[in-house]
Structures are given as C-alpha cells and as structure tokens.
Amino acid sequence: MDNIPFIDIPDQLIQDVYYYRWTSIQRNLRYIMAGAGWMCTEFVQPVGYAKAFGTIDAAAGHHVDETRWLRNTHYADDYIELYTRGPADSVQYTQWILDAMNRRSMVTGNMEFLSAQLDDMQRMWHEWDFVFDKNAGLYYYKPVWDAQERSLPCYIADPNGTDPVLQNDGPDTFRPSHNAYMVANARAIARTAYLAGDMSTEAEFDKLANALEAAMFKHLWAPEQKFFMDIIRPDNPDLTRLTGREQVGLFPYRFGIGLEESYAQPAVDAMFDSQGFMAPYGPTTLEIRDPWFMGEKPDDYCCYWNGMSWPYSTSHTLKSLAAIYRAGNTNATAKQYYQHLQTYAKTQQHEGRPFVAESHYPFIDDWSANRANHSEHYDHSTNNDDVITGLLGILPQSDDSLIVSPIVPDSWTYFAVENLPYHGHLVTVIYDKDGSRYAQGSGLTVFVDGKNILNTEGKYAEVSIPSAILPNPDPLVNIAANPSGPGNQYPKADATYTYAADFHYKAIDGVVYYDDVPDNRWSNIGSPNMNDTLTVTFARPRKISSVTLALLSNMGRGGSVDLPEKIEVYGSDGLLATVDNSTGLLANDRNGITFSEVETDFVAVNLHRKARDVYVGVCELEVWVPPNRGPTYYAADAYLTGASTRVVRDSSSSSSGAVIAVGPDSGAVSFPGVVSPDQGRFAILTVGYRNGGAAAVELAVEVNHVPRPNVSLAPTGSRYGTATVTVALAKGKNWVVLRKGDAKDGGAEIRIEYVKVPS
C-alpha cells in the first residue's frame, strides 16, 4: 500500500474500483529474473500465444500508463526495457509503447532513462516498416493483431461466414487505432531525440509523424460519417472506406489528433448517442445502429469486437474525451466525462464487488468473456490513470512543474490525491470548497514532500516542483525466480509434499497473489506430515542473507491453509534461522527472514503446521540480493533456450562451479542486465568457454536485438579458454545473447562459463 497514491472523492463506486484496480495490477506484476527485473502480464495465468516470459504487447501501453503512478519506478523501467532491449515482441500486436514511455518520463522526471532508449525506440519503430503502404502513406494490419478480432472489417470481408479464419482475423486493414499509435510513437521518438540533443533524428520523426497524420485525415477521415473509419486494403485500390463507425475511430483524439471542433464535436456526439456508442455498460465497440452490431454473443468464443464493451477500448475513449474536453473546442462537459467514468466503474463489477475481466455485455450486467482461472483481474486496460489524470486532473509536465486541471462535477465540494509520486517527490493535492473536510484552508492546496507550497481558490493550478530526484539505480534482485517454467532449468523448486492441485514451481514463478481462483501457490494440503519442506536450489553457490516468504492463509474464506506455527530456514551448512508465529507473521503478505550472510547451493524452508487439519502454503519464495554490476556475468545465471541447453556442475571451470552446456542443436544463452555506464560505448566482450571438439564453433552475438560480429570459439580440449568480440553497448542495462546454430562441427558440445565486459 506504500506504493500507491491514495484518493478521497465523493463517489464511493469510482473510489472502490480505483483501489481494486491497484490489486489487479499487483496480481499481474511478475518478477522475471535477476538482471531482467519486472514485467506486467495480461492474464494472471499464462496463455499459449504470449511471447517471451508471458508478454503480450497489445496492452503494454496501458500497463505503462497505469504503473507510472507507482512509487517504485523499477516496475515500469524493467518492463519498458524488456521491449526496447530484451526479447519481448513489439510487433505481435499494434501498440503505443513509445508514446507511453514518453508520457511516463513526465511523471518520473527521469529524462536520462528515456533518452538512453533512443536507438532502441528507433529500431522498434522501423520493425513496422513491413506493413507500411507507401502509396497510401498508412500502416495496415489484420484486426486480430490490432487486438480486435471479429470486428467490423472481419464481417464485411466475410459476410456469410464461409471463411472462419477471415471472419475471425479480418483482412489487412488501415485502421485509425494503429495509425494513431504510430503518429504518437513517432512524436515520442522526436521528443526523446530532442532530449538527447539529436536534432537530425528529431526532425526526421517530426516529419514522419506529420506525414502519417496528414494521411489519416486524407484517407481515414470520412466527411460523410464525420468520423475516422477503417479501410480494407485487399482489392481496394481506391481506398474506399467502410461506412460503419467503430470505437477505434475515437482513439486518435487521445493522441492529440483531430482536436479541432470539426473533427472532435462529432466524436462527442457519437459517444453520448443512444444509437451510437452509449450503453448502460458501454461504450460499445461498434455503433448500436450498425447492422453488424451484436449486443449479445455466443458462448463458444471469447472475443467479439462488434458490440461488446471492452475496458481496453473504454480506456482509450476516456482519454480521448479528456483531451477533447481540455482542448475546449466542443460542447463536451465535465458532467459528461464524469458520466463516462461512472459507467466504467459500474461496468467493473461482479457479484457485488469491483472486478475486471475481458469484455462486458453492453445492455446486461454481466461479463461476456470471463472464463474461470483465466479472465480474472484481466490487465488489458487502464482505470487509475484515468482517475488521476482525467478526473482529478494531475497533468504531468516535462519541466519542473505540474498542472492541476480536474474534470469533476461542479457539485463536488472536495477531492484529494495523497502521496502521488512525481519527479521523485511525493505530491498531495486537496480541494476543499469551504475548508471543513481537511482543515487545510478553503480551495485548492498542494503539498510537496509534506510542505504546503500552494493554496488558491478554484480548482486549477500551475505548480512549481523542485528538481527531480532520480531513483536508486541498483535495486535488489530476486535470484530465486525462474522464468523458464518447470523442468531442468534453475533455480529449481521441490517439496517433501505438494497438494495435487498445487505446484511447487508456483512458489518461484515471480508472481504473487493470494486468491484461491485463480491459483498461484504451493501448499501441502493432504500431507501426512506435520511439517513439510520447500526447497529452492540455485545453479551455483550464492551468497544470501535473507529469504522472503509470501505466506497464504485462506481460513477466512473457508479454506484449510493458515500461517505456519514455526519456520526453519536451512542452507548448505545447516540451520540459518528459526521463526515462530509469535513473532507476528503476516498472512497473505510478504514476510522477510534475515540471518548472517552465507554461501549456499540452496535455501530450504521447513514449515510446521498448527494442527492436523490445518495446512501451510507459500505463494512465492524470494531471495533478494545486491545486483551484479559486472564486469563478470555467469552463464549459470542467464536465461537459457534450446532443447539441450542446460546447467552443468563443472569443478574444472575457473570460478563459478557451474557452466552452461549447449549441445549439438541450436540454443541460446541470454545475459540480461549487462551494465554499461555510457551510451554507444564500444567494449571488448570476453567469453569464457570450453570447446572439446575438433573444430571452432561460431556463436552469433546480439546486443539489444542488434546483431553484432560473431565470436569464434576455437577448440580448447578439456580446458577453459577465452574469446573476444567488440560490441556496442547502450547506457544502463543491456541484453547480450550468445546464439548457437545447428552443429556444423560434428556435433561437439560447448560449455559457456561467463561473459565479461570492462566497467
């Protein structure tokens, strides 16, 4: 709770959803591994079509928008770099990640972090070149990969349902959503280039953004419908637009596109038209008057975007409405914005409590896509960013200032947001019409780090903020997390007993939540033992001085798992610590247990039950240690891919006692978190290895997605040797990947011990 801004507003429903949505974010935060850090998931349970570590880029911009208001900046820092430098796929779905990065920098004040990503941002932009139509000047993609399968273009292309794939995925389509994202991403690169002093790149991407925006107005804006429309690309040389108005036509406004009255007023009218997009649990994804509108859907498939209400799209629409209102060119009112946000809060309910799933019926109080142990707490949208920036009007700036410009009803006599992280400071904004609620005077009052710096009548203010305080660049890392799933990779979890419906791997999967459904735990329900041991084994000996246990108790909801009576912690040399329940263990929370530093191959926790019919459960076991800042990065700590890529204990290796064996087939060893103090620094990368074959083995080298010269590993017999290659590193954390192709050397196995980069 110390991580979030607190609010106090007259609307209890919106306030309750606000606090619930922070718990939804918490459930979807995943610690990947040391060096990689944190990420956001979309589903609390992994899905097969997700990419590296469970990433899905469709809502990554929403994730960055929402998590920018957490006090701990490392959640979003790490997540961003998973896309800019790590293996996350940024062209699986359309996305506005670069735009979200840019706007987030205005909250953190950390322009240095943003500018260090400039090269990576340009690479991400150009990854979309393959779907740019030079004649139209627009980007195209299938609607399914615009996160909107079974949307209007799908039905127009296959009206009779003769091609199930086409009706689900849709044809290549020029869409307002995708092209608006790309305009915003280009402008984000231009601003980042300005911050980095790269005027040439700034001018280049300003030009790209302006040209793409002009193409949107030329081709996607329909004067007849007064709306941004889809254009199906195949067999359509004249670029004839569809005639049905979809919610994606409302997305461009949030990115500053079309805020003039002639474009924005029709959008406002459509939002609040009962035959347009307005519904009791809307807005709808297709206008209600459209012949293809579907107010209910079959149960055999989750995802229909031709009428259902999707929080994903509602988030965009709320931001567009806020942008239109603040532009002041239409008749949009604060009352209308509040109405829209109230509808959103009313939609986010289930069984009388705040809840978010995938999609909602527009006219029925029920979720239309809500599969058990799958859809719960679906992280595919924003809510709290809309409360903070929209309703309460906290508008981040790129300089040492903050604008407060709320969109609240005239009838509100108070509101407050407390301990909002901004530029490394804690900002509290309160409005108290007559001073009776907060006893801090009437009007608007602003505190920075507890100091009253402004009091004014009215609800609008421009506030000077002290210079930004940047976060600690070296947070502790969790060496117990395993992103690879159960199997032969390290760290490994095991237990003396595991309940059949639970899984010991869940204790080291990097995810922490305490629900019964969806499940995420190891427990010993049904064990014949009064105490059971959960053990995590490392790939190599590690120095540790604590273990953190996220302990489950579900007794209050009819379960049989409770806090242990006693916990014993063991390492390679025996007992490290003992804790009993009288010391105040916390249920459904993290519990840190400290001890003198030891070097150990494993950590084992022996948990004693309180009674014969009461069991114990651990939702996560974490071991936090200082980060490795180099110069040596051990392969045993790396992320491994390939069927025969594995950890091998090898006493002949020079230092770590464990190495990575890469067999005759292809495989890769990825080193996250290789640190460089400077941008674009050329460094000698040294690879420690053993090659027992008769021929040299070529390894491909990649740094932050960019191929570098191969490194050649000459035969070394039974000894370990070194090979070097020159690489360019970005400032901060880098992903260095050594990739072995299929064998051309008679099938020799190589062993990699480390990479080394001079500081």
C-alpha positions in Angstrom: 0.0 0.0 0.0 3.0 2.3 0.4 3.4 2.1 -3.4 0.2 3.8 -4.5 -1.4 7.2 -4.4 -4.4 7.4 -2.1 -7.6 9.2 -3.1 -10.6 10.6 -1.3 -13.6 11.5 -3.5 -17.4 11.8 -3.1 -18.1 8.9 -5.5 -17.7 5.6 -3.5 -18.1 3.4 -6.5 -15.3 5.0 -8.5 -13.1 5.1 -5.4 -13.7 1.4 -4.6 -12.8 0.4 -8.2 -9.7 2.6 -8.0 -8.3 0.7 -5.0 -9.4 -2.7 -6.5 -7.5 -1.9 -9.8 -4.3 -1.5 -7.8 -4.7 -5.0 -6.6 -5.3 -6.1 -10.1 -2.0 -4.6 -11.2 -0.3 -6.3 -8.3 -1.6 -9.7 -9.4 -0.2 -9.1 -12.9 3.3 -7.9 -11.9 5.8 -10.7 -12.5 9.4 -10.8 -11.4 11.3 -12.5 -14.3 14.8 -13.0 -13.1 17.9 -11.1 -11.8 19.0 -8.6 -14.5 15.6 -8.6 -16.2 13.5 -7.5 -13.3 9.8 -6.9 -13.5 7.1 -7.1 -16.2 3.3 -6.9 -16.5 1.2 -9.8 -17.6 -2.1 -9.6 -19.3 -3.5 -12.8 -17.9 -2.7 -14.0 -14.4 -2.4 -17.5 -15.8 0.0 -17.9 -18.8 -1.5 -18.3 -22.3 0.0 -20.1 -25.2 0.1 -17.2 -27.6 2.1 -15.0 -25.3 5.6 -14.2 -26.2 8.8 -14.0 -24.1 8.1 -14.5 -20.4 4.4 -14.2 -21.0 4.5 -10.7 -22.6 1.7 -9.6 -24.9 2.3 -6.1 -26.3 -1.3 -5.3 -27.1 -2.0 -3.6 -23.8 1.7 -2.7 -22.9 0.9 1.0 -23.4 -1.9 0.7 -20.9 0.4 -1.1 -18.5 3.0 1.7 -18.7 0.3 4.4 -18.3 -1.1 2.7 -15.2 2.2 1.8 -13.5 3.8 5.2 -14.0 1.9 6.2 -10.8 3.6 3.6 -8.6 6.2 4.9 -6.3 8.6 2.1 -7.2 9.8 3.1 -10.7 11.6 -0.1 -11.4 8.4 -2.0 -12.3 7.9 0.1 -15.4 11.6 0.7 -16.1 12.3 -3.0 -16.3 9.1 -3.6 -18.3 10.0 -1.0 -20.8 13.5 -2.3 -21.3 12.0 -5.8 -21.9 10.7 -4.3 -25.1 13.4 -1.8 -26.0 16.3 -4.2 -25.3 15.0 -7.6 -24.2 13.2 -10.4 -26.1 9.6 -9.1 -25.8 7.9 -8.9 -29.2 6.7 -5.4 -30.1 5.1 -6.3 -33.4 2.8 -9.1 -32.3 0.0 -6.6 -31.8 -0.2 -2.9 -32.6 0.9 -0.8 -29.7 1.8 2.7 -28.5 4.6 1.7 -26.1 7.0 4.5 -27.2 4.3 7.2 -26.6 3.6 5.7 -23.2 7.3 5.8 -22.4 7.5 9.4 -23.3 4.5 10.4 -21.2 5.8 8.3 -18.3 9.0 10.3 -18.3 7.0 13.4 -17.4 5.8 11.6 -14.2 9.2 10.2 -13.1 11.2 13.2 -14.3 13.9 10.7 -15.4 14.7 12.1 -18.9 18.1 10.3 -18.8 16.4 6.9 -18.8 14.2 7.9 -21.7 17.0 9.4 -23.8 19.1 6.3 -23.3 16.5 4.3 -25.1 16.6 6.4 -28.3 18.4 3.9 -30.5 16.1 1.1 -29.3 13.0 3.2 -29.9 14.0 3.8 -33.5 14.6 0.1 -34.0 11.1 -0.6 -32.6 9.6 2.0 -35.0 11.2 0.5 -38.1 10.1 -3.0 -37.2 6.8 -1.9 -38.5 8.1 -1.0 -42.0 6.9 -4.3 -43.3 3.2 -3.2 -43.1 3.6 0.4 -44.3 1.9 1.1 -47.6 3.9 3.8 -49.4 1.1 4.7 -51.8 -1.5 5.3 -49.0 1.1 6.6 -46.6 -0.6 4.4 -43.9 0.1 1.3 -41.9 -2.1 -1.8 -42.2 -2.6 -4.9 -40.1 -5.2 -7.6 -39.6 -7.8 -6.5 -36.9 -7.0 -9.6 -34.8 -3.5 -8.2 -34.4 -4.9 -4.8 -33.6 -6.3 -6.7 -30.6 -9.8 -6.7 -32.2 -10.8 -10.0 -33.8 -14.4 -10.3 -35.0 -14.7 -6.6 -35.6 -16.5 -4.9 -38.4 -13.8 -5.4 -41.2 -14.0 -9.2 -40.4 -17.7 -9.3 -41.2 -17.5 -7.0 -44.2 -14.8 -9.2 -45.7 -16.7 -12.5 -45.0 -20.4 -11.6 -44.5 -21.6 -15.2 -45.0 -19.1 -16.9 -42.7 -17.6 -19.1 -45.4 -14.1 -18.5 -44.2 -13.8 -18.9 -40.4 -10.2 -17.6 -40.3 -11.0 -14.5 -42.3 -14.1 -13.7 -40.2 -12.1 -14.1 -37.0 -8.9 -12.4 -38.0 -10.1 -10.0 -40.7 -8.3 -8.7 -43.8 -5.4 -6.3 -43.8 -6.9 -3.0 -42.8 -5.8 0.6 -42.5 -7.2 1.5 -39.1 -7.4 4.8 -37.1 -6.1 3.0 -34.0 -2.9 1.6 -35.4 -2.0 4.7 -37.4 -2.7 7.0 -34.4 -0.4 4.8 -32.3 2.3 5.2 -34.9 1.9 9.0 -35.0 2.2 9.1 -31.3 5.2 6.8 -31.3 7.0 8.9 -33.9 6.4 12.1 -31.8 7.7 10.3 -28.8 10.9 9.5 -30.7 11.2 13.1 -31.8 10.9 14.4 -28.2 13.4 11.8 -27.0 15.8 12.9 -29.7 15.4 16.5 -28.6 16.2 15.5 -25.0 19.3 13.6 -26.3 20.4 16.6 -28.4 19.9 14.7 -31.6 18.3 17.4 -33.8 18.5 15.3 -37.0 16.5 12.5 -35.6 14.1 14.9 -34.0 13.4 16.5 -37.4 13.1 13.1 -39.1 10.5 11.8 -36.8 8.6 15.0 -36.6 8.3 14.8 -40.4 7.2 11.2 -40.3 4.5 11.9 -37.7 3.2 14.9 -39.6 3.1 12.9 -42.9 1.3 10.0 -41.3 -1.2 12.3 -39.5 -1.9 14.0 -42.8 -2.6 10.6 -44.5 -5.0 9.8 -41.7 -7.0 12.9 -42.4 -6.8 12.3 -46.2 -7.9 8.7 -46.2 -9.3 7.7 -42.9 -11.4 10.7 -42.1 -14.9 10.4 -43.7 -16.7 13.7 -44.2 -19.9 11.9 -44.7 -19.8 10.0 -41.4 -17.7 12.7 -39.7 -15.6 10.0 -38.2 -12.2 8.2 -38.6 -13.0 5.0 -40.5 -11.4 1.7 -41.4 -10.3 0.9 -44.9 -9.9 -2.7 -46.0 -6.7 -3.0 -48.1 -7.1 -6.0 -50.4 -8.8 -5.4 -53.7 -9.5 -1.8 -52.8 -7.2 0.4 -55.0 -9.4 3.5 -54.5 -9.1 3.1 -50.7 -12.9 3.1 -50.2 -13.8 3.5 -46.5 -16.2 1.3 -44.6 -19.4 3.1 -43.7 -19.8 1.6 -40.1 -18.5 3.7 -37.3 -16.3 1.8 -34.8 -14.9 2.7 -31.4 -11.4 2.7 -32.9 -12.4 5.9 -34.6 -12.5 7.6 -31.2 -8.9 6.6 -30.4 -6.9 9.3 -32.3 -8.1 12.1 -30.1 -6.2 10.9 -27.0 -3.0 11.3 -29.0 -3.8 14.9 -30.0 -5.1 14.1 -33.4 -8.3 15.9 -34.6 -9.0 18.0 -31.5 -10.4 20.9 -33.7 -14.1 21.4 -33.5 -15.0 20.0 -36.9 -13.4 16.6 -36.0 -14.0 16.4 -32.3 -17.6 17.5 -31.9 -18.9 14.6 -34.0 -16.9 12.3 -31.7 -18.5 13.7 -28.6 -22.0 13.5 -30.2 -21.3 9.8 -31.0 -20.1 9.0 -27.5 -23.4 10.1 -25.9 -25.8 9.0 -28.6 -28.0 6.1 -27.5 -27.8 4.7 -31.1 -24.1 5.5 -31.2 -21.7 4.2 -28.6 -23.6 4.9 -25.4 -25.0 2.0 -23.5 -25.6 1.2 -19.8 -22.4 -0.8 -19.7 -20.7 0.8 -22.6 -19.2 2.3 -24.6 -19.8 -0.3 -27.4 -17.1 -1.2 -29.8 -19.4 -0.7 -32.8 -22.2 1.8 -33.1 -25.5 0.3 -31.9 -27.2 1.5 -35.1 -24.9 -0.6 -37.3 -26.4 -3.7 -39.0 -23.4 -5.7 -37.8 -23.8 -4.6 -34.1 -24.1 -7.6 -31.7 -25.4 -6.8 -28.2 -25.1 -10.4 -27.1 -22.6 -13.0 -28.3 -22.3 -16.8 -28.5 -20.6 -18.6 -25.6 -18.3 -20.6 -27.8 -15.7 -17.9 -28.2 -14.4 -15.1 -26.0 -13.7 -12.2 -28.2 -16.2 -10.2 -30.3 -15.4 -6.6 -31.1 -18.6 -5.7 -32.9 -20.6 -4.5 -30.0 -19.2 -5.8 -26.7 -17.9 -3.3 -24.2 -14.1 -3.8 -23.7 -12.2 -2.0 -21.0 -9.3 -1.9 -23.4 -11.2 0.4 -25.6 -13.0 2.3 -22.9 -9.6 3.3 -21.6 -8.7 4.9 -24.9 -12.1 6.6 -25.2 -11.9 8.1 -21.7 -8.5 9.6 -22.6 -9.9 10.9 -25.9 -12.8 12.5 -24.1 -10.5 14.2 -21.6 -8.3 15.5 -24.4 -11.3 16.9 -26.3 -12.7 18.5 -23.1 -9.4 20.2 -22.3 -8.9 21.4 -25.8 -12.1 23.5 -25.3 -13.3 23.3 -28.9 -16.5 21.4 -28.4 -19.6 21.4 -26.1 -18.1 18.5 -24.0 -18.7 19.0 -20.3 -17.2 17.8 -17.1 -20.5 16.2 -16.3 -20.2 14.1 -19.4 -16.7 12.9 -18.6 -17.8 12.0 -15.1 -20.8 10.1 -16.5 -18.5 8.1 -18.7 -16.2 7.3 -15.8 -19.2 6.3 -13.7 -20.4 3.9 -16.4 -16.9 2.4 -16.5 -16.9 1.9 -12.7 -20.4 0.4 -12.8 -19.3 -2.0 -15.5 -16.3 -3.2 -13.5 -18.4 -5.2 -11.0 -19.0 -8.8 -10.4 -21.1 -10.4 -7.6 -21.3 -7.0 -5.8 -17.6 -6.3 -5.8 -15.2 -4.5 -8.1 -13.8 -6.8 -10.8 -12.4 -6.6 -14.3 -12.5 -9.4 -16.9 -12.2 -9.3 -20.7 -15.4 -8.0 -22.2 -18.8 -7.0 -20.9 -22.3 -7.1 -22.4 -23.4 -3.5 -23.3 -27.0 -3.9 -22.0 -26.7 -6.8 -19.5 -25.0 -6.5 -16.1 -22.6 -9.4 -16.8 -19.2 -10.0 -18.3 -19.4 -11.6 -21.7 -15.8 -13.0 -21.6 -15.0 -14.2 -18.1 -13.5 -17.7 -18.0 -12.6 -19.2 -14.6 -9.0 -19.3 -13.7 -8.2 -17.3 -16.8 -10.0 -13.9 -17.2 -10.0 -12.7 -13.6 -8.3 -9.4 -13.0 -7.5 -9.1 -16.7 -4.8 -6.5 -17.1 -5.8 -5.1 -20.5 -6.8 -1.6 -19.7 -6.3 1.4 -17.5 -8.6 2.8 -14.8 -6.4 4.5 -12.2 -4.5 6.6 -14.8 -7.9 7.9 -15.9 -8.9 8.8 -12.3 -5.6 10.5 -11.7 -5.0 12.4 -14.9 -8.6 12.6 -16.1 -11.0 13.1 -13.2 -8.5 14.6 -10.7 -6.6 16.5 -13.3 -3.0 15.7 -12.4 -1.2 16.7 -15.7 2.5 15.9 -15.8 4.9 18.3 -17.4 8.3 17.9 -19.0 9.8 20.7 -16.8 9.8 21.3 -13.1 6.1 22.0 -12.9 2.8 20.3 -12.5 -0.7 21.4 -13.8 -3.8 20.5 -11.8 -6.9 20.7 -14.0 -9.6 18.3 -12.7 -12.7 17.3 -14.7 -15.1 16.9 -11.8 -18.7 17.9 -11.4 -19.5 21.4 -10.1 -21.3 19.8 -7.2 -18.2 18.2 -5.8 -17.1 20.1 -2.7 -13.9 18.1 -2.0 -11.4 15.7 -3.5 -7.9 14.6 -2.7 -5.0 12.6 -4.0 -2.3 11.9 -1.4 1.4 10.9 -1.8 1.4 10.9 -5.6 4.9 10.1 -6.9 6.0 12.9 -9.2 9.6 13.7 -10.2 10.9 11.7 -7.3 8.8 13.7 -4.8 5.5 13.0 -3.1 2.7 15.4 -4.1 -0.6 15.7 -2.3 -3.4 17.7 -3.9 -6.6 18.5 -2.0 -9.6 20.5 -2.9 -11.9 21.6 0.0 -14.5 24.1 -1.0 -15.0 25.6 2.4 -12.1 24.1 4.4 -14.3 21.9 6.6 -13.2 18.4 5.4 -9.4 18.6 5.5 -8.9 21.6 7.8 -6.2 22.9 5.5 -8.0 26.0 4.3 -10.5 26.5 1.5 -9.9 26.0 -2.2 -7.0 24.0 -3.7 -4.0 23.1 -1.6 -0.8 21.4 -2.9 1.9 19.8 -0.7 5.3 18.6 -1.9 7.1 16.2 0.4 4.8 17.3 3.2 5.4 21.0 2.7 2.5 23.3 1.8 3.6 25.1 -1.3 0.3 26.5 -2.7 -3.2 27.5 -1.7 -5.6 29.0 -4.1 -9.3 29.5 -4.8 -10.8 27.4 -7.5 -9.7 24.0 -8.8 -7.0 24.9 -11.3 -3.3 25.5 -10.5 0.1 25.5 -12.1 2.7 24.4 -9.5 6.4 24.7 -9.4 8.1 21.4 -8.3 11.7 21.0 -7.0 14.2 19.4 -9.4 13.6 15.7 -10.0 15.2 13.1 -7.6 16.2 10.0 -9.6 15.6 6.5 -8.2 18.3 4.2 -6.9 19.8 2.6 -10.0 20.7 -0.6 -8.1 17.6 -2.2 -6.5 18.0 -5.6 -5.0 17.4 -8.6 -7.3 15.5 -11.8 -6.7 17.7 -14.8 -7.5 15.0 -17.4 -6.7 12.7 -16.5 -9.6 12.6 -18.9 -12.5 11.1 -17.6 -15.8 11.6 -20.9 -17.7 8.8 -22.9 -16.1 9.1 -26.3 -14.5 11.8 -28.5 -15.9 15.6 -28.8 -15.9 16.4 -25.1 -15.7 17.5 -23.3 -12.5 16.5 -22.2 -9.9 14.6 -25.4 -9.1 11.8 -25.9 -6.6 11.0 -29.1 -4.9 9.0 -30.1 -1.8 8.6 -33.0 0.5 4.9 -33.0 -0.3 2.7 -31.0 -2.7 -1.1 -30.9 -2.9 -2.3 -32.4 -6.2 -4.0 -29.2 -7.3 -1.0 -27.0 -6.5 2.5 -26.9 -7.8 5.9 -26.2 -6.2 7.0 -24.3 -9.3 4.3 -21.7 -8.5 6.5 -20.7 -5.5 9.2 -19.4 -7.7 7.3 -18.2 -10.8 7.8 -14.5 -9.9 4.0 -13.9 -9.4 2.5 -13.0 -6.0 -1.2 -13.1 -5.3 -3.3 -15.0 -2.7 -6.5 -16.0 -4.4 -7.9 -19.5 -4.4 -9.0 -18.9 -8.0 -7.0 -18.1 -10.0 -4.5 -20.2 -8.2 -0.8 -19.4 -7.5 0.8 -21.4 -4.7 2.5 -24.3 -3.3 0.7 -26.0 -0.4 0.8 -29.2 1.5 -2.9 -29.8 1.7 -3.4 -33.5 2.5 0.1 -34.1 3.7 0.6 -36.9 6.3 3.4 -34.8 7.8 3.1 -32.1 10.5 5.9 -30.2 8.7 7.0 -30.1 5.1 10.0 -28.5 3.4 10.0 -26.3 0.3 13.5 -26.2 -1.3 14.9 -23.9 -3.9 18.2 -24.9 -5.5 20.4 -22.4 -7.3 22.5 -23.1 -10.4 25.7 -22.2 -8.5 26.6 -21.3 -4.9 25.2 -17.9 -3.9 25.7 -15.5 -1.0 22.5 -14.8 0.7 21.4 -13.2 4.0 17.6 -13.4 3.8 14.6 -15.2 2.4 11.2 -13.7 1.8 8.0 -15.8 2.0 4.6 -14.7 0.7 2.5 -16.8 3.1 -1.0 -17.9 2.2 -4.0 -18.1 4.6 -7.4 -18.8 3.3 -9.1 -19.8 6.6 -11.2 -16.7 6.5 -12.8 -17.8 3.2 -13.5 -21.4 4.2 -10.1 -22.9 3.3 -7.7 -25.1 5.3 -4.4 -23.2 4.8 -3.0 -20.9 7.5 0.2 -19.4 8.7 2.8 -21.9 9.9 3.3 -22.4 13.6 7.1 -22.3 13.0 9.5 -21.8 10.1 13.1 -23.1 9.9 15.4 -21.9 7.2 18.3 -24.1 6.1 21.2 -23.7 3.7 24.2 -25.9 2.7 25.8 -25.6 6.2 22.6 -26.3 8.2 20.1 -24.2 10.1 20.2 -20.5 9.3 17.1 -19.1 11.1 14.0 -20.1 13.1 10.8 -18.0 13.3 7.7 -18.9 15.2 4.2 -17.4 14.7 4.5 -15.4 18.0 6.8 -13.0 16.1 3.9 -11.7 14.1 4.0 -13.5 10.7 1.7 -11.7 8.2 -1.0 -13.6 6.4 -1.3 -13.0 2.6 1.7 -10.8 2.7 5.5 -11.0 2.3 7.5 -12.0 5.4 11.2 -11.3 5.4 13.5 -13.6 7.4 17.1 -12.4 7.9 20.3 -14.2 9.0 24.0 -13.8 8.8 25.4 -13.9 5.2 26.2 -17.4 4.0 27.2 -19.0 0.7 24.9 -21.8 -0.2 23.7 -24.0 -3.0 20.1 -23.9 -1.9 17.6 -22.4 0.6 15.1 -24.7 2.3 12.1 -23.6 4.4 10.6 -26.2 6.8 7.1 -25.1 7.7 5.3 -26.6 10.7 1.5 -26.8 10.7 -0.6 -25.5 13.6 -2.9 -28.5 13.7 -3.6 -31.8 12.0 -6.4 -30.3 9.8 -4.6 -27.0 9.1 -2.0 -26.8 6.3 0.6 -24.4 5.1 1.0 -22.6 1.7 3.6 -20.3 0.1 2.6 -18.1 -2.9 6.2 -17.1 -3.5 9.7 -17.7 -2.1 12.1 -14.8 -2.9 15.8 -14.3 -2.2 16.8 -10.7 -2.6 20.5 -9.8 -3.1 22.5 -6.9 -4.4 22.6 -6.7 -8.2 25.6 -7.8 -10.3 27.1 -4.7 -11.8 29.9 -6.7 -13.6 32.3 -7.0 -15.0 31.7 -10.8 -15.0 28.3 -12.3 -15.7 28.0 -16.0 -15.1 26.2 -18.1 -17.7 24.7 -20.2 -14.9 22.6 -17.1 -14.0 21.5 -16.5 -17.6 18.2 -17.2 -19.4 18.5 -20.4 -21.5 16.7 -21.6 -24.6 17.2 -24.7 -26.7 16.4 -28.4 -26.1 19.9 -29.3 -24.8 21.0 -26.0 -23.3 21.4 -26.8 -19.6 23.3 -26.1 -16.4 26.2 -28.5 -15.8 28.1 -28.6 -12.5 31.8 -28.5 -13.6 34.6 -28.3 -11.0 37.1 -27.6 -13.7 35.6 -24.3 -14.6 37.7 -21.4 -13.3 35.3 -19.8 -10.8 31.6 -20.4 -10.6 31.5 -24.2 -10.4 28.6 -24.3 -12.9 28.5 -23.7 -16.6 26.0 -23.8 -19.5 26.3 -26.7 -21.9 25.0 -26.1 -25.4 24.5 -29.3 -27.3 24.8 -30.0 -31.0 21.4 -28.5 -31.8 20.6 -24.8 -31.7 20.4 -22.9 -28.4 21.0 -19.5 -26.8 22.3 -18.1 -23.6 20.9 -14.6 -22.8 22.5 -12.4 -20.2 20.1 -9.7 -19.0 21.4 -6.7 -17.1 24.9 -6.3 -18.6 25.7 -2.8 -17.4 27.4 0.0 -19.3 27.9 3.5 -17.9 27.9 5.2 -21.3 25.7 5.3 -24.4 27.1 3.7 -27.5 30.2 2.5 -25.8 32.3 0.0 -27.7 33.6 -2.7 -25.4 35.5 -5.9 -25.6 33.2 -8.7 -24.7 35.2 -11.7 -23.4 33.5 -15.1 -23.5 34.8 -17.8 -21.1 34.2 -21.2 -22.6 35.3 -24.8 -23.3 35.1 -26.4 -26.7 36.1 -30.1 -26.6 35.5 -30.6 -30.3 37.9 -30.6 -33.2 36.6 -27.5 -34.9 35.9 -23.9 -34.0 32.3 -23.1 -33.2 30.7 -19.8 -34.3 28.3 -18.1 -31.9 26.1 -15.3 -33.1 26.2 -12.3 -30.8 23.2 -10.0 -30.3 23.1 -6.9 -28.1 19.6 -5.4 -27.5 18.2 -7.2 -30.6 21.0 -5.9 -32.8 23.3 -8.5 -34.5 27.0 -8.0 -33.7 30.0 -9.8 -35.2 30.2 -13.5 -34.4 32.6 -14.8 -31.8 34.6 -17.8 -32.8 35.3 -20.4 -30.1 38.4 -22.3 -31.0 38.9 -25.9 -29.7 40.3 -25.9 -26.1 40.3 -29.6 -25.3 39.4 -30.2 -21.6 40.4 -26.7 -20.5 38.6 -23.4 -20.4 39.7 -20.6 -22.6 38.5 -17.2 -23.7 37.5 -15.5 -26.9 36.7 -11.8 -27.5 34.5 -9.7 -29.8 33.8 -6.0 -29.9 30.3 -4.9 -29.2 28.4 -1.6 -28.8 26.5 -1.2 -25.5 23.7 1.2 -24.6 23.7 3.1 -21.3 22.3 1.2 -18.4 21.2 -2.5 -18.7 21.9 -4.4 -21.9 20.7 -7.8 -23.1 23.6 -9.8 -24.5 22.7 -13.0 -26.3 25.1 -15.8 -27.5 23.3 -17.9 -30.0 24.5 -21.2 -31.4 23.0 -22.6 -34.6 22.7 -26.2 -35.7 26.1 -28.0 -35.5 28.5 -27.9 -38.4 31.4 -29.3 -36.4 30.5 -32.9 -36.0 28.2 -32.3 -33.0 30.6 -31.0 -30.4 29.1 -29.7 -27.2 30.4 -26.4 -26.0 30.3 -25.0 -22.4 30.0 -21.4 -21.6 31.1 -20.1 -18.2 30.7 -16.3 -18.4 30.9 -13.1 -20.4 33.0 -10.2 -19.1 32.6 -6.6 -20.0 35.1 -4.0 -18.7 33.5 -1.3 -16.5 
